[in-house]
Amino acid sequence: MAGNFYRSPAPGAPPFVKVGDKVQKGQVICIIEAMKLMNDIEADHSGTVVEVLVDDGKPVSLDMPLFIIEP
């Protein structure tokens, strides 16, 4: 979905995940705001966050990679 990428649940709150964190499939890792709706984005597989590819608050497009998560 196209919208704005947010790393944390609210301004000033810590990010959902950071580089080095272990995540589980289905865990919320960010929010995409689209048309004033906040949509939780979940990890599609378990692993370790190696890189965050988008800056907080920046626009993203459909099928744009947001994170690199390695098993």
N, CA, C, O and CB atoms as a CASP TS submission, in Angstrom:
PFRMAT TS
TARGET T0000
AUTHOR 0000-0000-0000
METHOD Language model
MODEL 1
PARENT N/A
ATOM      1  N   MET     1       0.844  -1.180   0.000  1.00  0.00           N
ATOM      2  CA  MET     1       0.000   0.000   0.000  1.00  0.00           C
ATOM      3  C   MET     1       0.884   1.236   0.000  1.00  0.00           C
ATOM      4  O   MET     1       1.949   1.229   0.617  1.00  0.00           O
ATOM      5  CB  MET     1      -0.957   0.002   1.216  1.00  0.00           C
ATOM      6  N   ALA     2       0.476   2.267  -0.660  1.00  0.00           N
ATOM      7  CA  ALA     2       1.231   3.511  -0.689  1.00  0.00           C
ATOM      8  C   ALA     2       0.818   4.374   0.495  1.00  0.00           C
ATOM      9  O   ALA     2      -0.352   4.403   0.876  1.00  0.00           O
ATOM     10  CB  ALA     2       1.011   4.265  -2.025  1.00  0.00           C
ATOM     11  N   GLY     3       1.780   5.071   1.068  1.00  0.00           N
ATOM     12  CA  GLY     3       1.493   5.931   2.202  1.00  0.00           C
ATOM     13  C   GLY     3       2.780   6.394   2.840  1.00  0.00           C
ATOM     14  O   GLY     3       3.831   6.388   2.199  1.00  0.00           O
ATOM     15  N   ASN     4       2.708   6.799   4.102  1.00  0.00           N
ATOM     16  CA  ASN     4       3.878   7.239   4.849  1.00  0.00           C
ATOM     17  C   ASN     4       4.296   6.172   5.850  1.00  0.00           C
ATOM     18  O   ASN     4       3.457   5.544   6.496  1.00  0.00           O
ATOM     19  CB  ASN     4       3.595   8.565   5.566  1.00  0.00           C
ATOM     20  N   PHE     5       5.610   5.976   5.969  1.00  0.00           N
ATOM     21  CA  PHE     5       6.219   4.946   6.809  1.00  0.00           C
ATOM     22  C   PHE     5       6.529   5.520   8.187  1.00  0.00           C
ATOM     23  O   PHE     5       7.133   6.586   8.301  1.00  0.00           O
ATOM     24  CB  PHE     5       7.505   4.387   6.151  1.00  0.00           C
ATOM     25  N   TYR     6       6.114   4.812   9.227  1.00  0.00           N
ATOM     26  CA  TYR     6       6.421   5.222  10.597  1.00  0.00           C
ATOM     27  C   TYR     6       7.004   4.043  11.358  1.00  0.00           C
ATOM     28  O   TYR     6       6.442   2.948  11.358  1.00  0.00           O
ATOM     29  CB  TYR     6       5.157   5.764  11.313  1.00  0.00           C
ATOM     30  N   ARG     7       8.138   4.281  12.006  1.00  0.00           N
ATOM     31  CA  ARG     7       8.838   3.216  12.735  1.00  0.00           C
ATOM     32  C   ARG     7       8.274   2.988  14.130  1.00  0.00           C
ATOM     33  O   ARG     7       8.509   1.933  14.719  1.00  0.00           O
ATOM     34  CB  ARG     7      10.310   3.543  12.837  1.00  0.00           C
ATOM     35  N   SER     8       7.527   3.964  14.679  1.00  0.00           N
ATOM     36  CA  SER     8       7.021   3.838  16.043  1.00  0.00           C
ATOM     37  C   SER     8       5.508   4.039  16.084  1.00  0.00           C
ATOM     38  O   SER     8       4.926   4.592  15.151  1.00  0.00           O
ATOM     39  CB  SER     8       7.716   4.847  16.967  1.00  0.00           C
ATOM     40  N   PRO     9       4.872   3.588  17.172  1.00  0.00           N
ATOM     41  CA  PRO     9       3.412   3.677  17.250  1.00  0.00           C
ATOM     42  C   PRO     9       2.887   5.093  17.479  1.00  0.00           C
ATOM     43  O   PRO     9       1.711   5.360  17.233  1.00  0.00           O
ATOM     44  CB  PRO     9       2.920   2.791  18.348  1.00  0.00           C
ATOM     45  N   ALA    10       3.750   6.009  17.948  1.00  0.00           N
ATOM     46  CA  ALA    10       3.339   7.385  18.212  1.00  0.00           C
ATOM     47  C   ALA    10       4.577   8.271  18.200  1.00  0.00           C
ATOM     48  O   ALA    10       5.680   7.780  18.438  1.00  0.00           O
ATOM     49  CB  ALA    10       2.582   7.500  19.574  1.00  0.00           C
ATOM     50  N   PRO    11       4.423   9.562  17.928  1.00  0.00           N
ATOM     51  CA  PRO    11       5.573  10.463  17.962  1.00  0.00           C
ATOM     52  C   PRO    11       6.254  10.409  19.336  1.00  0.00           C
ATOM     53  O   PRO    11       5.590  10.484  20.369  1.00  0.00           O
ATOM     54  CB  PRO    11       5.137  11.910  17.633  1.00  0.00           C
ATOM     55  N   GLY    12       7.565  10.280  19.333  1.00  0.00           N
ATOM     56  CA  GLY    12       8.327  10.228  20.575  1.00  0.00           C
ATOM     57  C   GLY    12       8.421   8.847  21.203  1.00  0.00           C
ATOM     58  O   GLY    12       9.199   8.648  22.136  1.00  0.00           O
ATOM     59  N   ALA    13       7.653   7.899  20.714  1.00  0.00           N
ATOM     60  CA  ALA    13       7.696   6.524  21.240  1.00  0.00           C
ATOM     61  C   ALA    13       8.877   5.786  20.613  1.00  0.00           C
ATOM     62  O   ALA    13       9.318   6.138  19.519  1.00  0.00           O
ATOM     63  CB  ALA    13       6.353   5.765  20.949  1.00  0.00           C
ATOM     64  N   PRO    14       9.389   4.765  21.300  1.00  0.00           N
ATOM     65  CA  PRO    14      10.475   3.995  20.696  1.00  0.00           C
ATOM     66  C   PRO    14       9.988   3.237  19.462  1.00  0.00           C
ATOM     67  O   PRO    14       8.803   2.924  19.353  1.00  0.00           O
ATOM     68  CB  PRO    14      11.067   3.014  21.719  1.00  0.00           C
ATOM     69  N   PRO    15      10.901   2.943  18.532  1.00  0.00           N
ATOM     70  CA  PRO    15      10.503   2.221  17.319  1.00  0.00           C
ATOM     71  C   PRO    15      10.048   0.803  17.640  1.00  0.00           C
ATOM     72  O   PRO    15      10.454   0.218  18.644  1.00  0.00           O
ATOM     73  CB  PRO    15      11.661   2.181  16.319  1.00  0.00           C
ATOM     74  N   PHE    16       9.204   0.266  16.777  1.00  0.00           N
ATOM     75  CA  PHE    16       8.751  -1.119  16.930  1.00  0.00           C
ATOM     76  C   PHE    16       9.954  -2.064  16.932  1.00  0.00           C
ATOM     77  O   PHE    16      10.047  -2.954  17.777  1.00  0.00           O
ATOM     78  CB  PHE    16       7.761  -1.503  15.797  1.00  0.00           C
ATOM     79  N   VAL    17      10.873  -1.868  15.985  1.00  0.00           N
ATOM     80  CA  VAL    17      12.086  -2.689  15.886  1.00  0.00           C
ATOM     81  C   VAL    17      13.251  -1.808  15.472  1.00  0.00           C
ATOM     82  O   VAL    17      13.068  -0.744  14.881  1.00  0.00           O
ATOM     83  CB  VAL    17      11.897  -3.859  14.875  1.00  0.00           C
ATOM     84  N   LYS    18      14.454  -2.274  15.793  1.00  0.00           N
ATOM     85  CA  LYS    18      15.666  -1.594  15.355  1.00  0.00           C
ATOM     86  C   LYS    18      16.651  -2.635  14.846  1.00  0.00           C
ATOM     87  O   LYS    18      16.452  -3.833  15.046  1.00  0.00           O
ATOM     88  CB  LYS    18      16.289  -0.752  16.508  1.00  0.00           C
ATOM     89  N   VAL    19      17.706  -2.184  14.194  1.00  0.00           N
ATOM     90  CA  VAL    19      18.710  -3.094  13.654  1.00  0.00           C
ATOM     91  C   VAL    19      19.255  -3.954  14.792  1.00  0.00           C
ATOM     92  O   VAL    19      19.604  -3.447  15.858  1.00  0.00           O
ATOM     93  CB  VAL    19      19.859  -2.310  12.946  1.00  0.00           C
ATOM     94  N   GLY    20      19.321  -5.253  14.549  1.00  0.00           N
ATOM     95  CA  GLY    20      19.811  -6.201  15.540  1.00  0.00           C
ATOM     96  C   GLY    20      18.708  -6.916  16.302  1.00  0.00           C
ATOM     97  O   GLY    20      18.958  -7.938  16.941  1.00  0.00           O
ATOM     98  N   ASP    21      17.476  -6.383  16.240  1.00  0.00           N
ATOM     99  CA  ASP    21      16.353  -7.027  16.935  1.00  0.00           C
ATOM    100  C   ASP    21      15.949  -8.315  16.232  1.00  0.00           C
ATOM    101  O   ASP    21      15.994  -8.412  15.006  1.00  0.00           O
ATOM    102  CB  ASP    21      15.147  -6.072  17.019  1.00  0.00           C
ATOM    103  N   LYS    22      15.558  -9.292  17.025  1.00  0.00           N
ATOM    104  CA  LYS    22      14.976 -10.524  16.485  1.00  0.00           C
ATOM    105  C   LYS    22      13.466 -10.316  16.413  1.00  0.00           C
ATOM    106  O   LYS    22      12.854  -9.814  17.355  1.00  0.00           O
ATOM    107  CB  LYS    22      15.345 -11.787  17.372  1.00  0.00           C
ATOM    108  N   VAL    23      12.873 -10.707  15.288  1.00  0.00           N
ATOM    109  CA  VAL    23      11.432 -10.573  15.099  1.00  0.00           C
ATOM    110  C   VAL    23      10.837 -11.926  14.754  1.00  0.00           C
ATOM    111  O   VAL    23      11.513 -12.810  14.228  1.00  0.00           O
ATOM    112  CB  VAL    23      11.110  -9.541  13.996  1.00  0.00           C
ATOM    113  N   GLN    24       9.566 -12.063  15.061  1.00  0.00           N
ATOM    114  CA  GLN    24       8.820 -13.283  14.747  1.00  0.00           C
ATOM    115  C   GLN    24       7.836 -12.984  13.623  1.00  0.00           C
ATOM    116  O   GLN    24       7.335 -11.866  13.505  1.00  0.00           O
ATOM    117  CB  GLN    24       8.074 -13.829  16.005  1.00  0.00           C
ATOM    118  N   LYS    25       7.569 -13.983  12.807  1.00  0.00           N
ATOM    119  CA  LYS    25       6.569 -13.840  11.742  1.00  0.00           C
ATOM    120  C   LYS    25       5.265 -13.355  12.369  1.00  0.00           C
ATOM    121  O   LYS    25       4.802 -13.914  13.363  1.00  0.00           O
ATOM    122  CB  LYS    25       6.353 -15.197  10.972  1.00  0.00           C
ATOM    123  N   GLY    26       4.674 -12.308  11.782  1.00  0.00           N
ATOM    124  CA  GLY    26       3.417 -11.762  12.283  1.00  0.00           C
ATOM    125  C   GLY    26       3.584 -10.630  13.284  1.00  0.00           C
ATOM    126  O   GLY    26       2.598  -9.996  13.659  1.00  0.00           O
ATOM    127  N   GLN    27       4.807 -10.361  13.726  1.00  0.00           N
ATOM    128  CA  GLN    27       5.070  -9.274  14.673  1.00  0.00           C
ATOM    129  C   GLN    27       4.964  -7.934  13.946  1.00  0.00           C
ATOM    130  O   GLN    27       5.458  -7.794  12.828  1.00  0.00           O
ATOM    131  CB  GLN    27       6.477  -9.434  15.331  1.00  0.00           C
ATOM    132  N   VAL    28       4.322  -6.952  14.576  1.00  0.00           N
ATOM    133  CA  VAL    28       4.224  -5.616  13.982  1.00  0.00           C
ATOM    134  C   VAL    28       5.612  -4.976  13.994  1.00  0.00           C
ATOM    135  O   VAL    28       6.269  -4.910  15.032  1.00  0.00           O
ATOM    136  CB  VAL    28       3.187  -4.723  14.755  1.00  0.00           C
ATOM    137  N   ILE    29       6.047  -4.503  12.815  1.00  0.00           N
ATOM    138  CA  ILE    29       7.380  -3.911  12.708  1.00  0.00           C
ATOM    139  C   ILE    29       7.349  -2.433  12.301  1.00  0.00           C
ATOM    140  O   ILE    29       8.360  -1.740  12.416  1.00  0.00           O
ATOM    141  CB  ILE    29       8.202  -4.692  11.709  1.00  0.00           C
ATOM    142  N   CYS    30       6.193  -1.947  11.826  1.00  0.00           N
ATOM    143  CA  CYS    30       6.056  -0.536  11.476  1.00  0.00           C
ATOM    144  C   CYS    30       4.590  -0.241  11.184  1.00  0.00           C
ATOM    145  O   CYS    30       3.733  -1.123  11.240  1.00  0.00           O
ATOM    146  CB  CYS    30       6.950  -0.169  10.255  1.00  0.00           C
ATOM    147  N   ILE    31       4.330   1.017  10.871  1.00  0.00           N
ATOM    148  CA  ILE    31       2.984   1.461  10.483  1.00  0.00           C
ATOM    149  C   ILE    31       3.101   2.178   9.146  1.00  0.00           C
ATOM    150  O   ILE    31       4.055   2.917   8.905  1.00  0.00           O
ATOM    151  CB  ILE    31       2.341   2.401  11.578  1.00  0.00           C
ATOM    152  N   ILE    32       2.121   1.950   8.282  1.00  0.00           N
ATOM    153  CA  ILE    32       1.987   2.725   7.054  1.00  0.00           C
ATOM    154  C   ILE    32       0.679   3.498   7.172  1.00  0.00           C
ATOM    155  O   ILE    32      -0.390   2.914   7.350  1.00  0.00           O
ATOM    156  CB  ILE    32       2.012   1.802   5.762  1.00  0.00           C
ATOM    157  N   GLU    33       0.782   4.822   7.069  1.00  0.00           N
ATOM    158  CA  GLU    33      -0.408   5.672   7.077  1.00  0.00           C
ATOM    159  C   GLU    33      -0.844   5.873   5.638  1.00  0.00           C
ATOM    160  O   GLU    33      -0.086   6.386   4.815  1.00  0.00           O
ATOM    161  CB  GLU    33      -0.134   7.047   7.782  1.00  0.00           C
ATOM    162  N   ALA    34      -2.061   5.468   5.341  1.00  0.00           N
ATOM    163  CA  ALA    34      -2.613   5.626   3.997  1.00  0.00           C
ATOM    164  C   ALA    34      -4.020   6.202   4.122  1.00  0.00           C
ATOM    165  O   ALA    34      -4.889   5.615   4.768  1.00  0.00           O
ATOM    166  CB  ALA    34      -2.628   4.260   3.222  1.00  0.00           C
ATOM    167  N   MET    35      -4.229   7.341   3.507  1.00  0.00           N
ATOM    168  CA  MET    35      -5.540   8.002   3.527  1.00  0.00           C
ATOM    169  C   MET    35      -6.044   8.182   4.959  1.00  0.00           C
ATOM    170  O   MET    35      -7.214   7.931   5.251  1.00  0.00           O
ATOM    171  CB  MET    35      -6.561   7.194   2.707  1.00  0.00           C
ATOM    172  N   LYS    36      -5.146   8.619   5.848  1.00  0.00           N
ATOM    173  CA  LYS    36      -5.452   8.905   7.258  1.00  0.00           C
ATOM    174  C   LYS    36      -5.757   7.663   8.087  1.00  0.00           C
ATOM    175  O   LYS    36      -6.204   7.778   9.228  1.00  0.00           O
ATOM    176  CB  LYS    36      -6.620   9.842   7.338  1.00  0.00           C
ATOM    177  N   LEU    37      -5.523   6.487   7.533  1.00  0.00           N
ATOM    178  CA  LEU    37      -5.683   5.238   8.281  1.00  0.00           C
ATOM    179  C   LEU    37      -4.304   4.679   8.609  1.00  0.00           C
ATOM    180  O   LEU    37      -3.424   4.623   7.750  1.00  0.00           O
ATOM    181  CB  LEU    37      -6.524   4.200   7.474  1.00  0.00           C
ATOM    182  N   MET    38      -4.127   4.264   9.872  1.00  0.00           N
ATOM    183  CA  MET    38      -2.864   3.677  10.300  1.00  0.00           C
ATOM    184  C   MET    38      -2.960   2.160  10.150  1.00  0.00           C
ATOM    185  O   MET    38      -3.822   1.522  10.755  1.00  0.00           O
ATOM    186  CB  MET    38      -2.525   4.077  11.774  1.00  0.00           C
ATOM    187  N   ASN    39      -2.068   1.589   9.340  1.00  0.00           N
ATOM    188  CA  ASN    39      -2.084   0.157   9.045  1.00  0.00           C
ATOM    189  C   ASN    39      -0.839  -0.505   9.620  1.00  0.00           C
ATOM    190  O   ASN    39       0.281  -0.162   9.241  1.00  0.00           O
ATOM    191  CB  ASN    39      -2.173  -0.089   7.522  1.00  0.00           C
ATOM    192  N   ASP    40      -1.032  -1.456  10.538  1.00  0.00           N
ATOM    193  CA  ASP    40       0.090  -2.211  11.088  1.00  0.00           C
ATOM    194  C   ASP    40       0.678  -3.095  10.003  1.00  0.00           C
ATOM    195  O   ASP    40      -0.051  -3.776   9.282  1.00  0.00           O
ATOM    196  CB  ASP    40      -0.351  -3.059  12.307  1.00  0.00           C
ATOM    197  N   ILE    41       1.999  -3.083   9.891  1.00  0.00           N
ATOM    198  CA  ILE    41       2.704  -3.943   8.948  1.00  0.00           C
ATOM    199  C   ILE    41       3.450  -4.996   9.767  1.00  0.00           C
ATOM    200  O   ILE    41       4.204  -4.671  10.683  1.00  0.00           O
ATOM    201  CB  ILE    41       3.691  -3.116   8.029  1.00  0.00           C
ATOM    202  N   GLU    42       3.226  -6.250   9.422  1.00  0.00           N
ATOM    203  CA  GLU    42       3.807  -7.364  10.168  1.00  0.00           C
ATOM    204  C   GLU    42       4.962  -7.990   9.392  1.00  0.00           C
ATOM    205  O   GLU    42       4.997  -7.967   8.161  1.00  0.00           O
ATOM    206  CB  GLU    42       2.736  -8.423  10.472  1.00  0.00           C
ATOM    207  N   ALA    43       5.903  -8.547  10.145  1.00  0.00           N
ATOM    208  CA  ALA    43       7.014  -9.278   9.522  1.00  0.00           C
ATOM    209  C   ALA    43       6.454 -10.483   8.775  1.00  0.00           C
ATOM    210  O   ALA    43       5.596 -11.197   9.294  1.00  0.00           O
ATOM    211  CB  ALA    43       8.067  -9.729  10.590  1.00  0.00           C
ATOM    212  N   ASP    44       6.940 -10.707   7.556  1.00  0.00           N
ATOM    213  CA  ASP    44       6.441 -11.848   6.783  1.00  0.00           C
ATOM    214  C   ASP    44       7.231 -13.122   7.062  1.00  0.00           C
ATOM    215  O   ASP    44       6.857 -14.201   6.601  1.00  0.00           O
ATOM    216  CB  ASP    44       6.491 -11.533   5.297  1.00  0.00           C
ATOM    217  N   HIS    45       8.326 -13.000   7.818  1.00  0.00           N
ATOM    218  CA  HIS    45       9.062 -14.178   8.275  1.00  0.00           C
ATOM    219  C   HIS    45       9.880 -13.812   9.517  1.00  0.00           C
ATOM    220  O   HIS    45      10.112 -12.633   9.783  1.00  0.00           O
ATOM    221  CB  HIS    45       9.988 -14.730   7.144  1.00  0.00           C
ATOM    222  N   SER    46      10.309 -14.808  10.266  1.00  0.00           N
ATOM    223  CA  SER    46      11.106 -14.595  11.470  1.00  0.00           C
ATOM    224  C   SER    46      12.561 -14.389  11.099  1.00  0.00           C
ATOM    225  O   SER    46      13.024 -14.886  10.072  1.00  0.00           O
ATOM    226  CB  SER    46      10.962 -15.778  12.439  1.00  0.00           C
ATOM    227  N   GLY    47      13.290 -13.650  11.941  1.00  0.00           N
ATOM    228  CA  GLY    47      14.707 -13.440  11.718  1.00  0.00           C
ATOM    229  C   GLY    47      15.211 -12.236  12.475  1.00  0.00           C
ATOM    230  O   GLY    47      14.586 -11.782  13.434  1.00  0.00           O
ATOM    231  N   THR    48      16.356 -11.717  12.034  1.00  0.00           N
ATOM    232  CA  THR    48      16.996 -10.566  12.662  1.00  0.00           C
ATOM    233  C   THR    48      16.959  -9.382  11.707  1.00  0.00           C
ATOM    234  O   THR    48      17.272  -9.521  10.524  1.00  0.00           O
ATOM    235  CB  THR    48      18.453 -10.895  13.069  1.00  0.00           C
ATOM    236  N   VAL    49      16.577  -8.216  12.221  1.00  0.00           N
ATOM    237  CA  VAL    49      16.550  -6.999  11.414  1.00  0.00           C
ATOM    238  C   VAL    49      17.998  -6.597  11.129  1.00  0.00           C
ATOM    239  O   VAL    49      18.764  -6.308  12.048  1.00  0.00           O
ATOM    240  CB  VAL    49      15.766  -5.839  12.142  1.00  0.00           C
ATOM    241  N   VAL    50      18.360  -6.584   9.851  1.00  0.00           N
ATOM    242  CA  VAL    50      19.721  -6.250   9.435  1.00  0.00           C
ATOM    243  C   VAL    50      19.806  -4.787   8.995  1.00  0.00           C
ATOM    244  O   VAL    50      20.820  -4.121   9.202  1.00  0.00           O
ATOM    245  CB  VAL    50      20.181  -7.180   8.293  1.00  0.00           C
ATOM    246  N   GLU    51      18.725  -4.302   8.384  1.00  0.00           N
ATOM    247  CA  GLU    51      18.739  -2.930   7.892  1.00  0.00           C
ATOM    248  C   GLU    51      17.314  -2.400   7.771  1.00  0.00           C
ATOM    249  O   GLU    51      16.391  -3.131   7.410  1.00  0.00           O
ATOM    250  CB  GLU    51      19.462  -2.848   6.534  1.00  0.00           C
ATOM    251  N   VAL    52      17.153  -1.105   8.084  1.00  0.00           N
ATOM    252  CA  VAL    52      15.897  -0.398   7.850  1.00  0.00           C
ATOM    253  C   VAL    52      16.135   0.432   6.597  1.00  0.00           C
ATOM    254  O   VAL    52      17.041   1.264   6.570  1.00  0.00           O
ATOM    255  CB  VAL    52      15.457   0.505   9.101  1.00  0.00           C
ATOM    256  N   LEU    53      15.336   0.217   5.563  1.00  0.00           N
ATOM    257  CA  LEU    53      15.585   0.807   4.251  1.00  0.00           C
ATOM    258  C   LEU    53      14.898   2.144   4.013  1.00  0.00           C
ATOM    259  O   LEU    53      15.174   2.804   3.011  1.00  0.00           O
ATOM    260  CB  LEU    53      15.156  -0.141   3.204  1.00  0.00           C
ATOM    261  N   VAL    54      14.011   2.558   4.911  1.00  0.00           N
ATOM    262  CA  VAL    54      13.229   3.780   4.717  1.00  0.00           C
ATOM    263  C   VAL    54      13.361   4.653   5.963  1.00  0.00           C
ATOM    264  O   VAL    54      13.348   4.147   7.085  1.00  0.00           O
ATOM    265  CB  VAL    54      11.727   3.448   4.424  1.00  0.00           C
ATOM    266  N   ASP    55      13.489   5.962   5.761  1.00  0.00           N
ATOM    267  CA  ASP    55      13.539   6.898   6.879  1.00  0.00           C
ATOM    268  C   ASP    55      12.143   7.130   7.435  1.00  0.00           C
ATOM    269  O   ASP    55      11.159   7.116   6.695  1.00  0.00           O
ATOM    270  CB  ASP    55      14.169   8.229   6.445  1.00  0.00           C
ATOM    271  N   ASP    56      12.067   7.342   8.734  1.00  0.00           N
ATOM    272  CA  ASP    56      10.792   7.568   9.407  1.00  0.00           C
ATOM    273  C   ASP    56      10.062   8.771   8.808  1.00  0.00           C
ATOM    274  O   ASP    56      10.653   9.831   8.600  1.00  0.00           O
ATOM    275  CB  ASP    56      11.014   7.777  10.910  1.00  0.00           C
ATOM    276  N   GLY    57       8.775   8.589   8.537  1.00  0.00           N
ATOM    277  CA  GLY    57       7.937   9.659   8.016  1.00  0.00           C
ATOM    278  C   GLY    57       7.983   9.842   6.515  1.00  0.00           C
ATOM    279  O   GLY    57       7.276  10.694   5.976  1.00  0.00           O
ATOM    280  N   LYS    58       8.799   9.061   5.828  1.00  0.00           N
ATOM    281  CA  LYS    58       8.947   9.203   4.378  1.00  0.00           C
ATOM    282  C   LYS    58       7.859   8.428   3.629  1.00  0.00           C
ATOM    283  O   LYS    58       7.354   7.424   4.130  1.00  0.00           O
ATOM    284  CB  LYS    58      10.337   8.719   3.937  1.00  0.00           C
ATOM    285  N   PRO    59       7.502   8.892   2.435  1.00  0.00           N
ATOM    286  CA  PRO    59       6.506   8.169   1.634  1.00  0.00           C
ATOM    287  C   PRO    59       7.084   6.863   1.089  1.00  0.00           C
ATOM    288  O   PRO    59       8.269   6.768   0.773  1.00  0.00           O
ATOM    289  CB  PRO    59       6.008   9.051   0.472  1.00  0.00           C
ATOM    290  N   VAL    60       6.216   5.872   0.990  1.00  0.00           N
ATOM    291  CA  VAL    60       6.579   4.578   0.418  1.00  0.00           C
ATOM    292  C   VAL    60       5.529   4.195  -0.622  1.00  0.00           C
ATOM    293  O   VAL    60       4.415   4.719  -0.630  1.00  0.00           O
ATOM    294  CB  VAL    60       6.697   3.480   1.527  1.00  0.00           C
ATOM    295  N   SER    61       5.911   3.276  -1.488  1.00  0.00           N
ATOM    296  CA  SER    61       4.983   2.826  -2.526  1.00  0.00           C
ATOM    297  C   SER    61       4.760   1.327  -2.413  1.00  0.00           C
ATOM    298  O   SER    61       5.456   0.626  -1.678  1.00  0.00           O
ATOM    299  CB  SER    61       5.512   3.185  -3.929  1.00  0.00           C
ATOM    300  N   LEU    62       3.789   0.865  -3.146  1.00  0.00           N
ATOM    301  CA  LEU    62       3.425  -0.539  -3.170  1.00  0.00           C
ATOM    302  C   LEU    62       4.629  -1.396  -3.537  1.00  0.00           C
ATOM    303  O   LEU    62       5.356  -1.080  -4.479  1.00  0.00           O
ATOM    304  CB  LEU    62       2.278  -0.779  -4.153  1.00  0.00           C
ATOM    305  N   ASP    63       4.838  -2.473  -2.798  1.00  0.00           N
ATOM    306  CA  ASP    63       5.918  -3.443  -3.030  1.00  0.00           C
ATOM    307  C   ASP    63       7.324  -2.894  -2.786  1.00  0.00           C
ATOM    308  O   ASP    63       8.301  -3.529  -3.181  1.00  0.00           O
ATOM    309  CB  ASP    63       5.834  -3.947  -4.435  1.00  0.00           C
ATOM    310  N   MET    64       7.449  -1.728  -2.143  1.00  0.00           N
ATOM    311  CA  MET    64       8.762  -1.167  -1.807  1.00  0.00           C
ATOM    312  C   MET    64       9.296  -1.892  -0.577  1.00  0.00           C
ATOM    313  O   MET    64       8.583  -1.987   0.422  1.00  0.00           O
ATOM    314  CB  MET    64       8.675   0.380  -1.552  1.00  0.00           C
ATOM    315  N   PRO    65      10.534  -2.410  -0.612  1.00  0.00           N
ATOM    316  CA  PRO    65      11.077  -3.065   0.579  1.00  0.00           C
ATOM    317  C   PRO    65      11.310  -2.047   1.691  1.00  0.00           C
ATOM    318  O   PRO    65      11.785  -0.939   1.444  1.00  0.00           O
ATOM    319  CB  PRO    65      12.390  -3.798   0.243  1.00  0.00           C
ATOM    320  N   LEU    66      10.969  -2.438   2.918  1.00  0.00           N
ATOM    321  CA  LEU    66      11.103  -1.547   4.070  1.00  0.00           C
ATOM    322  C   LEU    66      12.241  -1.966   5.002  1.00  0.00           C
ATOM    323  O   LEU    66      12.923  -1.124   5.586  1.00  0.00           O
ATOM    324  CB  LEU    66       9.799  -1.505   4.844  1.00  0.00           C
ATOM    325  N   PHE    67      12.431  -3.266   5.128  1.00  0.00           N
ATOM    326  CA  PHE    67      13.443  -3.824   6.034  1.00  0.00           C
ATOM    327  C   PHE    67      14.163  -4.967   5.328  1.00  0.00           C
ATOM    328  O   PHE    67      13.635  -5.577   4.397  1.00  0.00           O
ATOM    329  CB  PHE    67      12.795  -4.320   7.370  1.00  0.00           C
ATOM    330  N   ILE    68      15.372  -5.242   5.787  1.00  0.00           N
ATOM    331  CA  ILE    68      16.029  -6.490   5.439  1.00  0.00           C
ATOM    332  C   ILE    68      16.048  -7.315   6.729  1.00  0.00           C
ATOM    333  O   ILE    68      16.628  -6.907   7.736  1.00  0.00           O
ATOM    334  CB  ILE    68      17.497  -6.255   4.846  1.00  0.00           C
ATOM    335  N   ILE    69      15.403  -8.482   6.674  1.00  0.00           N
ATOM    336  CA  ILE    69      15.337  -9.384   7.802  1.00  0.00           C
ATOM    337  C   ILE    69      15.930 -10.717   7.352  1.00  0.00           C
ATOM    338  O   ILE    69      15.415 -11.368   6.443  1.00  0.00           O
ATOM    339  CB  ILE    69      13.866  -9.548   8.324  1.00  0.00           C
ATOM    340  N   GLU    70      17.022 -11.106   8.007  1.00  0.00           N
ATOM    341  CA  GLU    70      17.678 -12.366   7.652  1.00  0.00           C
ATOM    342  C   GLU    70      17.349 -13.441   8.691  1.00  0.00           C
ATOM    343  O   GLU    70      17.232 -13.152   9.882  1.00  0.00           O
ATOM    344  CB  GLU    70      19.215 -12.171   7.543  1.00  0.00           C
ATOM    345  N   PRO    71      17.200 -14.687   8.223  1.00  0.00           N
ATOM    346  CA  PRO    71      16.870 -15.783   9.161  1.00  0.00           C
ATOM    347  C   PRO    71      17.964 -16.026  10.191  1.00  0.00           C
ATOM    348  O   PRO    71      17.830 -16.909  11.039  1.00  0.00           O
ATOM    349  CB  PRO    71      16.617 -17.071   8.391  1.00  0.00           C
TER
END
